[in-house]
Amino acid sequence: MKTLGIIPARGGSKRLQKKNLAPLLGKPLIFYTLKEAKKANLERLVVSTEDPEIASFSASEGVEVIDRPEELSKDETPSILVYQHTLRYLEERGFMPDVVTILQPTSPLRKAKHINQSLEMLMKEGCDAVVSVCLAEKNPYWMVKLEDSRLSFLFPEGKSYSRRQELPDVYLLNGAVYTMRTAIITSGRIWDCDLRGLVMEEEDSIDIDTGLDLLLAEALLAR
């Protein structure tokens, strides 16, 4: 199967300015995704961005850059439109993959092995998509709602568990790897399909959103 990796990396960010270029152990954040993606079993790898600095750095790392229109680079732009734009761009130039892997630059501890595992799972299980997850640190069965000082369980069955060890395992989408068949992207049915979960360790699942996340990622990378 033809495989494509898409790294969506816009220049803007609400909470952490120029997040995808934020320094992490002397390298821009996006460097770590570029490095591992180049080692993975992807036939073609592209960066979709509207930012000249991100484009220049990605090109200097030997990765193809697709110029993303400004109208697809806003905070409220649905991610699916970015992926569809990338596929149309490549199709117009004679390339259409069977499988697409989305790799967000905000997951600097995701490794090439995780990308390859998602591809292998997709092919072995014959599913539509594989998304990476990690064990949730906080279990939602013990989460509550507060309405006018009155507490109620988010999940009523949570009241039946008296010990943490009894709680069922719950997993969190960690944003590191999204591997799916191209038809899923073109149809826009990313969450309405035969979806499987690739379990990653918590320390590999850090998603950079704040300065504190950067400090934690730096400590783990340095180790």
Residue pairs with C-beta under 8 A, 6 or more apart in sequence:
1 97
1 98
1 99
1 123
2 43
2 44
2 95
2 96
2 97
2 98
2 99
3 41
3 42
3 43
3 44
3 97
3 98
3 99
3 100
3 101
3 119
4 42
4 43
4 44
4 45
4 46
4 90
4 95
4 97
4 99
4 100
4 101
5 37
5 40
5 42
5 44
5 45
5 46
5 100
5 101
5 103
5 115
6 46
6 48
6 83
6 86
6 100
6 101
6 102
6 103
7 30
7 33
7 34
7 37
7 45
7 46
7 47
7 48
7 58
7 63
7 103
7 104
7 105
8 48
8 49
8 79
8 82
8 83
8 102
8 104
8 105
9 20
9 30
9 47
9 48
9 49
9 51
9 54
9 58
9 105
10 20
10 49
10 50
10 51
10 54
10 68
10 73
11 18
11 20
11 21
11 49
11 50
11 51
11 53
11 54
11 73
12 73
12 74
12 75
13 19
13 20
14 75
15 209
15 210
16 22
16 208
16 209
16 210
16 211
16 214
18 53
19 29
19 106
19 208
19 209
20 28
20 29
20 30
20 51
20 54
20 105
20 106
21 28
21 29
21 30
21 51
21 53
21 54
21 57
22 28
22 29
22 208
22 214
23 29
24 31
24 32
24 108
24 214
24 217
24 218
24 221
25 218
25 221
25 222
28 57
29 105
29 106
29 108
29 208
29 214
30 47
30 54
30 57
30 58
30 105
31 57
31 61
32 105
32 108
32 109
32 221
33 103
33 104
33 105
33 107
33 108
33 110
34 47
34 58
34 61
34 63
35 61
36 110
36 111
36 112
36 115
37 45
37 63
37 103
37 112
37 115
38 45
38 61
38 62
38 63
39 112
40 101
40 112
40 115
40 116
40 119
41 115
41 116
41 119
42 101
42 115
43 97
44 64
44 90
44 95
44 97
45 63
45 64
46 63
46 64
46 65
46 66
46 86
46 90
47 54
47 55
47 58
47 63
47 64
47 65
47 66
48 66
48 68
48 82
48 85
48 86
49 55
49 58
49 65
49 66
49 67
49 68
49 73
50 67
50 68
50 69
50 70
50 72
50 73
55 65
55 67
58 65
59 65
66 86
66 89
66 90
68 82
68 85
69 85
71 77
72 81
72 82
72 85
79 102
80 185
80 188
80 190
83 100
83 102
83 185
84 185
84 186
84 188
87 96
87 97
87 100
87 182
87 185
87 186
90 96
90 97
96 182
97 182
98 181
98 182
99 119
99 122
99 179
99 180
99 181
99 182
100 179
100 180
100 181
100 182
100 185
101 115
101 118
101 119
101 177
101 178
101 179
102 177
102 178
102 179
102 180
103 110
103 115
103 176
103 177
104 175
104 176
104 207
106 175
106 207
106 208
106 209
107 174
107 175
107 176
107 177
107 205
107 206
107 207
107 208
108 206
108 208
108 217
108 221
109 203
109 204
109 205
109 206
109 217
109 220
109 221
110 132
110 176
110 177
110 200
110 204
110 205
111 204
114 132
114 176
114 177
114 198
114 200
114 204
115 177
115 179
117 198
118 130
118 132
118 177
118 179
118 198
119 130
119 179
121 127
121 130
121 179
121 196
121 198
122 129
122 130
122 179
122 180
122 181
122 196
125 196
127 193
127 194
127 195
127 196
128 180
128 181
128 184
128 193
128 194
128 195
129 178
129 179
129 180
129 181
129 184
129 190
129 193
129 194
129 195
129 196
130 177
130 178
130 179
130 180
130 195
130 196
130 197
130 198
131 173
131 177
131 178
131 179
131 195
131 196
131 197
131 198
132 173
132 174
132 175
132 176
132 177
132 178
132 197
132 198
132 199
132 200
132 205
133 171
133 172
133 173
133 174
133 197
133 198
133 199
133 200
134 171
134 172
134 174
134 199
134 200
134 201
134 202
134 204
134 205
135 169
135 170
135 171
135 172
135 199
135 202
136 170
136 171
136 172
137 172
137 202
139 164
139 167
139 170
140 154
140 155
140 158
140 170
141 153
141 154
141 155
141 157
141 158
141 161
141 167
141 168
141 170
142 153
142 158
142 161
142 167
143 153
143 154
143 155
143 158
144 151
144 152
144 153
144 154
145 151
145 152
145 153
145 154
153 159
161 167
171 197
171 199
172 205
174 200
174 205
174 207
175 207
176 200
176 204
176 205
176 207
177 198
177 200
178 190
180 190
180 193
184 190
184 193
203 220
206 213
206 216
206 217
206 220
207 213
208 214
208 217
